[in-house]
Amino acid sequence: MELTEFRSRNDDAIANGVGIYGISVDSVFSHQAFARELGGLPYELIGDFERKMVTDYGVRRDDVQGYSGMARRTIFIIDSQGVIRWTWVGSREQPQPDYDVVIEEAKRVARGE
């Protein structure tokens, strides 16, 4: 699961100037309960209950009946200027990212490369 995998890598990420945030269309209250269930998370979970971010970032899914507006599993690495520098999008073939690659790409962007 991404949240716990990124939790285990959070100290290394912070030490290298990388911030980690989780975003979903669930409510803030749902995020708080979920984080407690996982034993806590060292980074913020952002609620996109109005589905603005998933729409603006082009990752909104409306193809799952009963779950209109849910997010496609996606990782964005955004630089200090707010520019998306790297993206991973989940698929049937690769439902989970290569976490080593994600963290290395984030460190590279944090260094300004």
C-alpha contacts under 8 A as a table, 3 or more apart, distances in Angstrom:
res1	aa1	res2	aa2	distance
1	M	4	T	5.88
1	M	5	E	6.25
1	M	96	Q	7.96
2	E	5	E	5.04
2	E	6	F	5.94
2	E	96	Q	7.56
3	L	6	F	5.31
3	L	7	R	6.07
3	L	22	G	7.59
3	L	41	L	7.70
4	T	7	R	4.76
4	T	8	S	6.29
4	T	38	L	7.52
4	T	41	L	7.68
5	E	8	S	5.26
5	E	9	R	6.60
5	E	99	Y	7.68
6	F	9	R	4.97
6	F	10	N	5.83
6	F	20	I	7.73
6	F	99	Y	7.88
7	R	10	N	5.11
7	R	41	L	6.17
7	R	42	P	6.43
7	R	43	Y	7.70
8	S	11	D	7.54
9	R	12	D	5.57
9	R	13	A	6.22
10	N	13	A	4.97
10	N	14	I	6.09
10	N	20	I	7.28
10	N	42	P	7.20
10	N	43	Y	7.91
11	D	14	I	5.22
11	D	15	A	6.11
12	D	15	A	5.12
12	D	16	N	6.38
13	A	16	N	5.22
13	A	17	G	6.43
13	A	18	V	4.87
13	A	19	G	6.77
13	A	20	I	7.75
13	A	103	I	6.94
13	A	107	K	7.30
14	I	17	G	5.10
14	I	18	V	5.05
14	I	19	G	6.11
15	A	18	V	7.42
16	N	107	K	6.07
16	N	110	A	7.20
17	G	107	K	7.13
17	G	110	A	5.78
17	G	111	R	7.91
18	V	106	A	6.37
18	V	107	K	6.44
18	V	110	A	6.21
20	I	43	Y	6.12
20	I	44	E	7.60
21	Y	43	Y	5.88
21	Y	44	E	5.31
21	Y	45	L	5.90
21	Y	46	I	7.16
22	G	43	Y	7.62
22	G	44	E	6.37
22	G	45	L	4.52
22	G	46	I	5.98
23	I	45	L	5.58
23	I	46	I	4.60
23	I	47	G	5.93
23	I	48	D	6.72
24	S	45	L	7.70
24	S	46	I	6.61
24	S	47	G	5.59
24	S	48	D	5.68
24	S	49	F	7.61
24	S	70	M	7.77
24	S	71	A	6.77
25	V	47	G	5.69
25	V	48	D	4.40
25	V	49	F	4.54
25	V	50	E	7.17
25	V	51	R	5.95
25	V	54	V	7.92
25	V	69	G	7.81
25	V	70	M	6.26
25	V	71	A	7.05
26	D	30	S	6.15
26	D	31	H	6.85
26	D	47	G	5.76
26	D	48	D	6.64
26	D	49	F	5.59
27	S	30	S	5.10
27	S	31	H	6.35
27	S	47	G	5.35
27	S	48	D	7.27
27	S	49	F	5.64
28	V	31	H	4.98
28	V	32	Q	6.22
28	V	45	L	7.73
28	V	46	I	7.01
28	V	47	G	5.24
29	F	32	Q	5.10
29	F	33	A	6.32
30	S	33	A	5.21
30	S	34	F	6.06
31	H	34	F	5.01
31	H	35	A	6.00
31	H	45	L	6.38
31	H	46	I	7.92
31	H	47	G	7.44
32	Q	35	A	5.22
32	Q	36	R	6.27
33	A	36	R	5.16
33	A	37	E	6.19
34	F	37	E	4.96
34	F	38	L	6.33
35	A	38	L	5.10
35	A	39	G	6.39
35	A	40	G	4.87
35	A	41	L	5.85
36	R	39	G	5.06
36	R	40	G	5.03
36	R	41	L	7.96
37	E	40	G	7.26
38	L	41	L	7.40
41	L	44	E	7.50
48	D	51	R	5.10
48	D	52	K	6.46
48	D	53	M	6.32
48	D	54	V	7.52
49	F	52	K	7.91
51	R	54	V	5.48
51	R	55	T	6.19
51	R	60	R	7.78
51	R	69	G	6.36
51	R	70	M	7.68
52	K	55	T	5.23
52	K	56	D	5.99
53	M	56	D	4.97
53	M	57	Y	5.84
54	V	57	Y	5.31
54	V	58	G	6.03
54	V	59	V	5.09
54	V	60	R	4.84
54	V	69	G	7.61
54	V	70	M	7.63
54	V	71	A	5.81
55	T	58	G	5.15
55	T	59	V	6.26
55	T	60	R	5.20
55	T	69	G	7.94
56	D	59	V	7.91
57	Y	60	R	7.88
59	V	71	A	5.55
59	V	72	R	5.15
59	V	73	R	7.87
59	V	74	T	7.33
60	R	69	G	5.34
60	R	70	M	5.79
60	R	71	A	4.79
60	R	72	R	6.11
61	R	64	V	7.13
61	R	68	S	6.54
61	R	69	G	5.24
61	R	70	M	5.28
61	R	71	A	5.66
61	R	72	R	6.03
62	D	65	Q	7.56
62	D	67	Y	7.05
62	D	68	S	4.56
62	D	69	G	5.31
62	D	70	M	6.96
63	D	68	S	7.10
64	V	67	Y	5.50
64	V	68	S	6.47
65	Q	68	S	6.70
67	Y	70	M	5.91
71	A	74	T	7.87
72	R	89	V	7.28
72	R	90	G	7.14
73	R	89	V	6.01
73	R	90	G	5.21
74	T	87	T	7.16
74	T	88	W	5.57
74	T	89	V	4.44
74	T	90	G	6.05
75	I	87	T	5.60
75	I	88	W	5.05
75	I	89	V	6.53
76	F	84	I	6.44
76	F	85	R	7.57
76	F	86	W	5.91
76	F	87	T	4.67
76	F	88	W	6.67
77	I	84	I	5.80
77	I	85	R	5.69
77	I	86	W	5.10
77	I	87	T	6.35
77	I	105	E	7.70
77	I	106	A	6.00
77	I	109	V	7.65
78	I	81	Q	7.79
78	I	82	G	5.63
78	I	83	V	5.34
78	I	84	I	4.34
78	I	85	R	5.64
78	I	86	W	7.27
78	I	109	V	7.81
79	D	82	G	5.37
79	D	83	V	5.44
79	D	84	I	6.48
79	D	85	R	6.57
79	D	109	V	6.18
79	D	110	A	6.71
80	S	83	V	7.44
80	S	110	A	7.71
84	I	87	T	7.45
85	R	109	V	7.18
86	W	105	E	7.40
88	W	97	P	7.13
90	G	94	Q	5.83
90	G	95	P	4.88
90	G	96	Q	6.40
90	G	97	P	7.15
91	S	94	Q	5.01
91	S	95	P	5.12
92	R	95	P	5.58
94	Q	97	P	6.83
97	P	102	V	7.33
98	D	101	V	5.42
98	D	102	V	6.39
99	Y	102	V	4.97
99	Y	103	I	6.17
100	D	103	I	5.38
100	D	104	E	6.11
101	V	104	E	5.12
101	V	105	E	5.99
102	V	105	E	5.23
102	V	106	A	6.15
103	I	106	A	5.00
103	I	107	K	6.13
104	E	107	K	5.08
104	E	108	R	6.14
105	E	108	R	5.01
105	E	109	V	6.25
106	A	109	V	5.15
106	A	110	A	6.06
107	K	110	A	4.93
107	K	111	R	6.18
108	R	111	R	5.19
108	R	112	G	6.56
108	R	113	E	5.53
109	V	112	G	5.04
109	V	113	E	5.50
110	A	113	E	7.55
